[in-house]
């Protein structure tokens, strides 16, 4: 990716799988986001948490860490 370019959200999540050590919970969230990429932008943190099988605060912390 070019410096200064804005990454597509799916690419940013996929980049997490390469070179970054994710916790099992973070990995579940990232996997869920990739699987449900077209719809996930319209879901609440609670709905993403339910899909991923994690807590809503975990999804919120993941989103903050992702930027």
Buried (B, 14 or more C-beta within 10 A) or exposed (E): EEEEEEEEEEEBBBBBEEEEEBEEBBBBBBBBBBEBBEEBEEBEBEBBBBBBEBBBEBBBBBEEEBE
